[in-house]
């Protein structure tokens, strides 16, 4: 299986972290401390490369603000799960069982502190500008959340929840799962990032059979939530992808052992009926009364336009943050002794896999 996920999101609630739910599974956890551009992600990539050479299954968790960068990894080894996580803001991680479980990896040992102090004013200025850009982004995303609440209140009156719930329960029963304990782990597949809105195709790649649920003013997410609720009586390990903007909702589920996936998808991208040999489409409009939708269609379209504008505002602000972030990375990177860090990495990798 391929495991590529996010463990946090830039959301209508601010920075939403699932780090403890994800990384507490590790028997050993290496917590990396260091500034931007100091090699945290590169170190994790070296460790995962060695883990894959050893034949271990690796889970990759990318930064929800910079999806090209790793924020954490988990490796299933012969000695249990070994993890490594970026423990700096905004997802600060402090050791709970120092040495026994958690171990600090301090990359600050490899930078030139004097050179950084000489650029203190520039670092302060760029950091403050980046922080301000993120605050603007979160203000826009809060507005997205408020507009989603407006849409929800309108569409609920037009939705047949009894019909929706019955369909979700029938689908859950049709999977022929055993009764037992339902286990779930956060595993986000989407992010609102400094590089735009990003969606990973992890569920599609891992699922042998996939149901794609149409997006229609949130009704598809209500169906997915009802389906997850119906699955709670069955024995399965589920990877739950929470919506990156609205964490109270989900946008994907992967049942790992069964290799069954459920994902949200736009209707005009998929069409009706079957969508390939192993993919089916569920049209959420079947749960909505068209006569009631006609009464609210104008207001829904207006709210949707405002939502789109607010999301564009958030993405624009995050794009500004990206500029300041990479300037900070450049400053820190030029003060690093990467040759010494590479030597240290070899010793650390040897220690991890010994």
BELZI-V415714 format. One record per pair of residues at least 6 apart in sequence whose C-alpha atoms are under 7 Angstrom apart, sorted by sequence separation. I is the first residue (numbers start at 0). GAP is how many residues later the second one is. D is the distance in whole Angstrom. If there is no record, write none. Layout:
((I,GAP,D) (I,GAP,D))
This chain:
((8,6,6) (9,6,6) (62,6,6) (74,6,5) (75,6,7) (86,6,4) (95,6,7) (190,6,6) (191,6,6) (213,6,6) (242,6,6) (253,6,6) (254,6,6) (273,6,4) (274,6,7) (8,7,5) (61,7,6) (62,7,6) (73,7,6) (74,7,5) (94,7,5) (190,7,5) (212,7,6) (241,7,6) (242,7,5) (253,7,4) (272,7,6) (273,7,6) (7,8,5) (8,8,7) (31,8,7) (61,8,4) (62,8,5) (73,8,6) (74,8,6) (189,8,6) (190,8,7) (241,8,4) (242,8,5) (252,8,6) (253,8,7) (272,8,6) (7,9,4) (60,9,6) (61,9,5) (73,9,4) (189,9,4) (240,9,6) (241,9,6) (252,9,5) (271,9,6) (6,10,6) (7,10,6) (47,10,7) (60,10,6) (61,10,7) (72,10,6) (73,10,7) (188,10,6) (189,10,6) (240,10,6) (251,10,5) (252,10,6) (6,11,5) (60,11,5) (72,11,5) (188,11,5) (240,11,5) (251,11,4) (6,12,6) (59,12,6) (60,12,6) (71,12,5) (72,12,6) (239,12,6) (240,12,6) (250,12,6) (251,12,6) (59,13,5) (71,13,4) (239,13,5) (250,13,5) (58,14,6) (59,14,7) (70,14,6) (71,14,6) (238,14,6) (239,14,7) (57,15,7) (58,15,5) (70,15,5) (237,15,7) (238,15,5) (57,16,6) (58,16,6) (237,16,6) (238,16,7) (57,17,5) (237,17,5) (56,18,6) (57,18,7) (236,18,6) (237,18,6) (55,19,6) (56,19,5) (235,19,7) (236,19,6) (55,20,6) (55,21,6) (224,24,7) (224,25,7) (223,26,7) (40,28,6) (220,28,6) (40,29,5) (220,29,6) (40,30,7) (220,30,7) (43,40,7) (39,46,7) (214,49,6) (181,50,5) (208,50,7) (209,50,6) (210,50,6) (211,50,6) (212,50,6) (213,50,6) (214,50,6) (181,51,7) (202,51,6) (207,51,5) (208,51,5) (209,51,5) (210,51,5) (211,51,5) (212,51,5) (213,51,5) (214,51,5) (180,52,7) (181,52,6) (186,52,6) (187,52,7) (188,52,6) (191,52,7) (206,52,4) (207,52,6) (208,52,6) (209,52,6) (210,52,7) (211,52,6) (212,52,6) (213,52,5) (214,52,7) (26,53,6) (27,53,7) (28,53,6) (29,53,6) (30,53,6) (31,53,6) (32,53,7) (179,53,6) (180,53,6) (181,53,5) (182,53,6) (183,53,6) (184,53,6) (185,53,6) (186,53,5) (187,53,4) (190,53,5) (205,53,6) (206,53,5) (211,53,6) (213,53,5) (6,54,6) (9,54,7) (26,54,5) (27,54,5) (28,54,5) (29,54,5) (30,54,5) (31,54,5) (32,54,6) (33,54,7) (178,54,6) (179,54,5) (180,54,5) (181,54,5) (182,54,5) (183,54,5) (184,54,5) (185,54,5) (186,54,5) (187,54,6) (189,54,6) (206,54,5) (2,55,7) (3,55,6) (4,55,6) (5,55,5) (8,55,5) (25,55,5) (26,55,6) (27,55,6) (28,55,5) (29,55,6) (30,55,6) (31,55,5) (32,55,6) (167,55,7) (171,55,7) (178,55,4) (179,55,4) (180,55,7) (181,55,6) (182,55,6) (183,55,6) (184,55,6) (185,55,6) (2,56,5) (3,56,5) (4,56,5) (5,56,5) (7,56,6) (25,56,5) (30,56,5) (177,56,6) (178,56,5) (183,56,6) (2,57,6) (3,57,6) (4,57,6) (5,57,7) (25,57,6) (176,57,6) (177,57,5) (203,57,7) (5,58,6) (167,58,6) (168,58,7) (171,58,6) (176,58,7) (202,58,6) (163,59,6) (167,59,5) (171,59,6) (22,60,7) (164,61,6) (168,61,6) (167,62,7) (219,64,5) (218,65,6) (150,66,7) (211,67,7) (209,68,6) (210,68,6) (211,68,6) (212,68,6) (213,68,6) (215,68,6) (37,69,7) (208,69,5) (209,69,5) (210,69,5) (211,69,5) (212,69,5) (213,69,5) (215,69,7) (207,70,6) (208,70,6) (209,70,6) (210,70,6) (211,70,6) (212,70,6) (213,70,6) (30,71,7) (28,72,6) (29,72,6) (30,72,6) (31,72,6) (32,72,6) (33,72,6) (27,73,5) (28,73,5) (29,73,5) (30,73,5) (31,73,5) (32,73,5) (33,73,5) (16,74,7) (26,74,6) (27,74,6) (28,74,6) (29,74,6) (30,74,6) (31,74,6) (32,74,6) (33,74,5) (29,75,7) (144,101,7) (195,119,6) (193,121,7) (163,123,6) (13,124,6) (162,124,6) (193,124,5) (194,124,7) (192,125,7) (193,125,5) (11,126,7) (10,127,7) (63,127,5) (64,127,7) (65,127,6) (159,127,5) (193,127,7) (63,128,7) (64,128,4) (65,128,6) (158,128,6) (159,128,6) (193,128,5) (11,129,5) (12,129,7) (63,129,6) (64,129,5) (65,129,7) (158,129,4) (10,130,6) (11,130,4) (157,130,6) (158,130,6) (157,131,5) (11,132,7) (11,133,5) (157,134,5) (157,135,6) (153,142,7) (150,149,6) (150,152,7) (146,156,6) (146,160,6) (21,163,7) (143,163,5) (21,164,7) (143,166,6) (142,167,7) (143,167,7) (17,168,7) (140,169,7) (139,170,5) (140,170,7) (139,171,7) (139,173,6) (140,173,6) (139,174,5) (136,176,7) (137,176,7) (136,177,4) (135,178,7) (136,178,7) (6,180,6) (136,180,5) (5,181,6) (6,181,6) (135,181,6) (136,181,6) (4,182,5) (5,182,5) (8,182,6) (9,182,6) (4,183,5) (5,183,6) (133,183,7) (4,184,5) (132,184,5) (133,184,6) (132,185,6) (132,187,6) (133,187,7) (132,188,5) (129,191,5) (129,194,6) (128,195,7) (129,195,7) (3,198,6) (125,198,6) (2,199,7) (1,200,7) (125,202,7) (1,204,7) (0,205,6) (122,205,7) (114,220,6) (111,223,5) (110,224,5) (111,224,6) (110,225,4) (109,226,6) (110,226,6) (109,227,5) (109,231,6) (10,233,6) (11,233,5) (9,234,7) (10,234,4) (11,234,6) (8,235,5) (9,235,7) (10,235,6) (35,292,6) (36,292,4) (35,293,5) (36,293,7) (37,294,6) (36,295,6) (37,295,6) (35,296,7) (36,296,5) (34,297,7) (37,298,7) (42,302,7) (46,302,6))
